[in-house]
Amino acid sequence: MRYRERCSTTRSVARNVAKTAAQIVVFWGFFLWVLPELIVRVGAALVLEIPFAFAGQGSVAAIVFGSASALGLWSAWVVVTRGAGTPLPLDATNTLVTSGPYALVRNPMAIAGLTQGAAVGLHRGSTLVLLYVVIGAVLWQCIARPREEQELARRFGDAYRDYCAVVRCWWPRFRRRRASLGHNHTA
């Protein structure tokens, strides 16, 4: 099946913020609370879990989760306000977003989500939840990311290819970017 984003038809920032907030509640609720809870319960029932604990674990998990959540919210805000769409591929941006956290890495929302998941695993002291995060990262890297990048290259052409040449997928580069990447490009 061919992956194809559907650009948002909503031009209202307020409506896109509302749609994005609803997406965040659903996605964060399911992937960061419901699924980890299920993993912990099933793992305990099947005696598969290898729990761990250390001093300050809850504090470390809270700091990591809070930082990752801030990155996720910042990324969503930039997508909505500069991209004229939402983070959801079925309501995608109309503009290539290359500013804010997207000037540092191409996929700050994926980084935020995976880091949040790791923080949940850390908070729960669950090796199985951490394994769930690793599996999610591999699936995202091998399946979702290539499809998303092909679609972005199709929609935004050379502007996207230029962006990829300067901004890495996972690891930020903290040196000056070319001025043209500081602007958003329309489809």
Backbone hydrogen bonds in HBPLUS format (Angstrom, degrees):
<---DONOR---> <-ACCEPTOR-->    atom                        ^
c    i                          cat <-CA-CA->   ^        H-A-AA   ^      H-
h    n   atom  resd res      DA  || num        DHA   H-A  angle D-A-AA Bond
n    s   type  num  typ     dist DA aas  dist angle  dist       angle   num
A0006-ARG N   A0089-PRO O   2.95 MM  83  6.31 162.4  1.98 157.3 162.5     1
A0092-ALA N   A0006-ARG O   2.81 MM  86  5.81 135.6  2.00 145.5 147.3     2
A0008-SER N   A0092-ALA O   2.77 MM  84  5.30 158.7  1.82 153.3 147.0     3
A0016-ASN N   A0012-SER O   2.99 MM   4  6.27 159.3  2.03 150.8 156.9     4
A0017-VAL N   A0013-VAL O   2.76 MM   4  5.97 150.5  1.84 152.4 161.1     5
A0018-ALA N   A0014-ALA O   2.98 MM   4  6.21 158.1  2.03 144.7 150.5     6
A0019-LYS N   A0015-ARG O   2.88 MM   4  6.14 160.5  1.92 149.5 154.7     7
A0020-THR N   A0016-ASN O   2.88 MM   4  5.95 155.9  1.94 142.1 149.1     8
A0021-ALA N   A0017-VAL O   2.83 MM   4  6.03 156.6  1.88 150.7 157.2     9
A0022-ALA N   A0018-ALA O   3.04 MM   4  6.27 158.0  2.09 147.0 152.5    10
A0023-GLN N   A0019-LYS O   2.97 MM   4  6.24 154.2  2.04 144.3 151.7    11
A0024-ILE N   A0020-THR O   2.87 MM   4  6.12 157.1  1.93 151.1 157.2    12
A0025-VAL N   A0021-ALA O   2.99 MM   4  6.27 163.0  2.02 151.7 155.4    13
A0026-VAL N   A0022-ALA O   3.03 MM   4  6.26 167.6  2.05 152.2 155.3    14
A0027-PHE N   A0023-GLN O   2.78 MM   4  5.87 172.8  1.78 159.8 161.4    15
A0028-TRP N   A0024-ILE O   2.81 MM   4  5.55 154.4  1.88 144.0 152.2    16
A0029-GLY N   A0025-VAL O   2.95 MM   4  5.60 147.7  2.05 130.1 140.4    17
A0030-PHE N   A0026-VAL O   2.95 MM   4  6.03 161.8  1.98 146.8 151.7    18
A0031-PHE N   A0027-PHE O   2.82 MM   4  5.81 160.4  1.86 159.1 162.1    19
A0032-LEU N   A0028-TRP O   2.88 MM   4  5.14 144.4  2.00 131.9 140.6    20
A0033-TRP N   A0029-GLY O   3.19 MM   4  5.24 129.7  2.46 118.8 125.9    21
A0034-VAL N   A0029-GLY O   2.98 MM   5  6.35 166.8  1.99 158.1 162.0    22
A0035-LEU N   A0030-PHE O   2.83 MM   5  5.91 176.2  1.83 170.6 170.2    23
A0037-GLU N   A0033-TRP O   3.02 MM   4  5.98 156.2  2.08 144.9 152.2    24
A0038-LEU N   A0034-VAL O   2.96 MM   4  6.22 158.6  2.01 153.5 159.7    25
A0039-ILE N   A0035-LEU O   2.87 MM   4  6.11 159.9  1.91 155.2 161.1    26
A0040-VAL N   A0036-PRO O   2.89 MM   4  6.11 162.7  1.92 153.2 157.0    27
A0041-ARG N   A0037-GLU O   3.00 MM   4  6.21 165.6  2.02 151.0 154.9    28
A0042-VAL N   A0038-LEU O   2.89 MM   4  6.03 171.4  1.90 156.2 158.9    29
A0043-GLY N   A0039-ILE O   2.84 MM   4  5.81 159.7  1.88 145.7 152.6    30
A0044-ALA N   A0040-VAL O   2.90 MM   4  6.02 153.2  1.97 145.5 152.3    31
A0045-ALA N   A0041-ARG O   2.91 MM   4  6.10 160.5  1.95 147.9 153.7    32
A0046-LEU N   A0042-VAL O   2.89 MM   4  6.06 153.1  1.96 151.7 158.5    33
A0048-LEU N   A0043-GLY O   2.76 MM   5  4.85 164.2  1.78 150.2 153.1    34
A0047-VAL N   A0044-ALA O   3.18 MM   3  4.84 155.9  2.25  97.0 103.9    35
A0052-PHE N   A0125-GLY O   3.04 MM  73  4.85 145.8  2.16 121.2 129.2    36
A0057-GLN N   A0054-PHE O   3.16 MM   3  5.48 149.5  2.26 137.9 134.1    37
A0060-VAL N   A0056-GLY O   2.93 MM   4  6.15 167.9  1.94 164.2 167.5    38
A0061-ALA N   A0057-GLN O   2.90 MM   4  6.06 165.5  1.92 151.9 156.4    39
A0062-ALA N   A0058-GLY O   2.93 MM   4  6.08 154.8  1.99 143.2 150.2    40
A0063-ILE N   A0059-SER O   2.97 MM   4  6.20 159.8  2.01 152.1 156.9    41
A0064-VAL N   A0060-VAL O   2.94 MM   4  6.15 168.0  1.96 156.4 159.8    42
A0065-PHE N   A0061-ALA O   2.82 MM   4  5.91 164.0  1.85 149.5 154.8    43
A0066-GLY N   A0062-ALA O   2.85 MM   4  5.89 162.8  1.88 145.0 150.5    44
A0067-SER N   A0063-ILE O   2.94 MM   4  6.05 161.9  1.97 147.9 152.9    45
A0068-ALA N   A0064-VAL O   2.92 MM   4  6.06 166.5  1.94 152.3 156.3    46
A0069-SER N   A0065-PHE O   2.81 MM   4  5.94 156.2  1.87 149.8 157.1    47
A0070-ALA N   A0066-GLY O   2.94 MM   4  6.11 153.6  2.01 144.1 151.0    48
A0071-LEU N   A0067-SER O   3.05 MM   4  6.36 156.3  2.11 146.9 153.0    49
A0072-GLY N   A0068-ALA O   2.89 MM   4  6.18 158.2  1.94 148.3 154.6    50
A0073-LEU N   A0069-SER O   2.82 MM   4  6.05 160.8  1.86 154.1 158.7    51
A0074-TRP N   A0070-ALA O   2.88 MM   4  5.99 161.0  1.91 149.1 154.8    52
A0075-SER N   A0071-LEU O   2.88 MM   4  6.02 163.1  1.91 149.5 154.5    53
A0076-ALA N   A0072-GLY O   2.97 MM   4  6.15 160.8  2.00 145.5 150.8    54
A0077-TRP N   A0073-LEU O   2.90 MM   4  6.07 159.9  1.94 148.5 154.1    55
A0078-VAL N   A0074-TRP O   2.97 MM   4  6.24 159.5  2.01 153.3 158.0    56
A0079-VAL N   A0075-SER O   2.96 MM   4  6.21 160.0  2.00 151.5 157.2    57
A0080-VAL N   A0076-ALA O   2.97 MM   4  6.20 162.1  2.00 153.1 157.4    58
A0081-THR N   A0077-TRP O   2.86 MM   4  6.00 171.8  1.87 155.4 158.1    59
A0082-ARG N   A0078-VAL O   2.83 MM   4  5.47 156.1  1.89 142.8 149.4    60
A0083-GLY N   A0079-VAL O   2.84 MM   4  4.72 132.5  2.07 117.2 129.4    61
A0094-ASN N   A0083-GLY O   2.78 MM  11  5.84 145.8  1.89 168.2 174.4    62
A0095-THR N   A0083-GLY O   3.17 MM  12  4.59 142.8  2.32 132.0 131.9    63
A0086-THR N   A0091-ASP O   2.88 MM   5  5.68 151.7  1.96 158.6 167.0    64
A0091-ASP N   A0088-LEU O   2.81 MM   3  5.36 163.4  1.83 125.0 130.1    65
A0187-ALA N   A0094-ASN O   3.00 MM  93  5.87 147.3  2.11 173.1 162.8    66
A0096-LEU N   A0185-HIS O   2.44 MM  89  4.91 154.1  1.50 162.3 163.0    67
A0185-HIS N   A0096-LEU O   3.23 MM  89  4.91 147.1  2.34 127.2 134.9    68
A0102-TYR N   A0099-SER O   3.11 MM   3  5.13 135.1  2.32 134.2 126.6    69
A0103-ALA N   A0100-GLY O   3.09 MM   3  5.64 165.4  2.11 115.7 120.4    70
A0104-LEU N   A0101-PRO O   3.04 MM   3  5.36 152.3  2.12 106.0 114.5    71
A0105-VAL N   A0101-PRO O   3.16 MM   4  6.51 163.0  2.19 157.7 161.2    72
A0106-ARG N   A0168-ARG O   2.85 MM  62  6.05 152.2  1.93 147.0 154.1    73
A0111-ILE N   A0107-ASN O   3.12 MM   4  6.41 165.4  2.15 155.8 160.1    74
A0112-ALA N   A0108-PRO O   2.85 MM   4  5.97 157.6  1.90 142.9 149.5    75
A0113-GLY N   A0109-MET O   2.90 MM   4  6.06 165.8  1.92 147.3 150.9    76
A0114-LEU N   A0110-ALA O   2.93 MM   4  6.07 168.1  1.95 154.5 157.6    77
A0115-THR N   A0111-ILE O   2.96 MM   4  6.02 156.5  2.01 145.9 153.0    78
A0116-GLN N   A0112-ALA O   2.82 MM   4  6.03 154.5  1.89 150.3 157.9    79
A0117-GLY N   A0113-GLY O   2.96 MM   4  6.20 159.4  2.01 145.6 151.1    80
A0118-ALA N   A0114-LEU O   2.95 MM   4  6.24 152.3  2.02 144.0 151.4    81
A0119-ALA N   A0115-THR O   2.90 MM   4  6.16 151.4  1.99 145.7 153.8    82
A0120-VAL N   A0116-GLN O   2.90 MM   4  6.27 149.3  1.99 150.2 158.9    83
A0121-GLY N   A0117-GLY O   2.97 MM   4  6.28 160.8  2.00 149.1 154.0    84
A0122-LEU N   A0118-ALA O   2.83 MM   4  6.05 151.8  1.91 145.8 154.3    85
A0123-HIS N   A0119-ALA O   2.80 MM   4  6.00 161.9  1.84 148.4 153.3    86
A0124-ARG N   A0120-VAL O   2.87 MM   4  6.07 160.4  1.90 152.3 157.6    87
A0125-GLY N   A0121-GLY O   2.88 MM   4  5.82 119.1  2.26 131.8 147.3    88
A0126-SER N   A0121-GLY O   2.94 MM   5  5.10 158.6  1.99 149.1 153.1    89
A0125-GLY N   A0122-LEU O   3.09 MM   3  4.94 137.2  2.28  93.2 105.8    90
A0130-LEU N   A0126-SER O   3.22 MM   4  6.48 157.1  2.27 140.3 146.5    91
A0131-LEU N   A0127-THR O   2.87 MM   4  6.11 149.3  1.96 143.0 151.9    92
A0132-TYR N   A0128-LEU O   2.89 MM   4  6.13 150.7  1.97 141.4 149.4    93
A0133-VAL N   A0129-VAL O   3.04 MM   4  6.37 148.2  2.15 145.0 152.6    94
A0134-VAL N   A0130-LEU O   3.05 MM   4  6.39 156.3  2.10 147.2 153.2    95
A0135-ILE N   A0131-LEU O   2.88 MM   4  6.17 163.9  1.91 156.7 160.8    96
A0136-GLY N   A0132-TYR O   2.89 MM   4  6.10 155.8  1.95 143.7 151.0    97
A0137-ALA N   A0133-VAL O   2.87 MM   4  6.14 151.1  1.95 148.4 156.2    98
A0138-VAL N   A0134-VAL O   2.99 MM   4  6.28 158.4  2.03 151.7 157.0    99
A0139-LEU N   A0135-ILE O   2.92 MM   4  6.15 165.6  1.94 154.4 158.3   100
A0140-TRP N   A0136-GLY O   2.88 MM   4  6.00 158.3  1.93 145.7 152.2   101
A0141-GLN N   A0137-ALA O   2.87 MM   4  5.99 165.6  1.89 148.6 153.0   102
A0142-CYS N   A0138-VAL O   2.87 MM   4  5.93 162.0  1.90 152.3 157.2   103
A0143-ILE N   A0139-LEU O   2.84 MM   4  5.51 152.3  1.91 143.7 150.3   104
A0145-ARG N   A0140-TRP O   2.77 MM   5  5.76 172.8  1.78 166.7 165.6   105
A0148-GLU N   A0144-ALA O   2.92 MM   4  6.08 165.1  1.94 159.5 164.4   106
A0149-GLU N   A0145-ARG O   2.83 MM   4  5.99 163.1  1.86 159.3 163.7   107
A0150-GLN N   A0146-PRO O   2.98 MM   4  6.15 153.8  2.05 144.7 151.5   108
A0151-GLU N   A0147-ARG O   3.05 MM   4  6.28 159.1  2.09 148.7 154.1   109
A0152-LEU N   A0148-GLU O   2.91 MM   4  6.18 158.8  1.95 150.6 156.6   110
A0153-ALA N   A0149-GLU O   2.92 MM   4  6.06 156.0  1.98 145.5 152.0   111
A0154-ARG N   A0150-GLN O   2.94 MM   4  6.16 150.3  2.02 143.2 151.6   112
A0155-ARG N   A0151-GLU O   2.90 MM   4  6.15 159.6  1.95 151.3 156.5   113
A0156-PHE N   A0152-LEU O   2.80 MM   4  5.78 166.2  1.82 152.4 156.4   114
A0157-GLY N   A0153-ALA O   2.86 MM   4  4.81 136.6  2.05 125.8 132.0   115
A0160-TYR N   A0157-GLY O   3.06 MM   3  5.58 125.8  2.36 110.2 122.2   116
A0161-ARG N   A0157-GLY O   3.09 MM   4  6.44 162.0  2.13 150.2 155.9   117
A0162-ASP N   A0158-ASP O   2.78 MM   4  5.87 160.8  1.81 152.6 157.1   118
A0163-TYR N   A0159-ALA O   3.10 MM   4  6.19 154.0  2.17 135.6 143.0   119
A0164-CYS N   A0160-TYR O   2.88 MM   4  6.19 159.4  1.93 154.3 159.2   120
A0165-ALA N   A0161-ARG O   3.06 MM   4  6.26 141.3  2.21 140.1 150.3   121
A0166-VAL N   A0163-TYR O   3.10 MM   3  5.38 143.7  2.24 104.3 114.5   122
A0167-VAL N   A0163-TYR O   2.81 MM   4  5.89 166.0  1.83 165.1 169.7   123
A0181-LEU N   A0178-ARG O   3.05 MM   3  5.83 155.9  2.11 123.3 129.4   124
A0182-GLY N   A0179-ALA O   3.11 MM   3  5.58 161.2  2.15 114.4 120.3   125
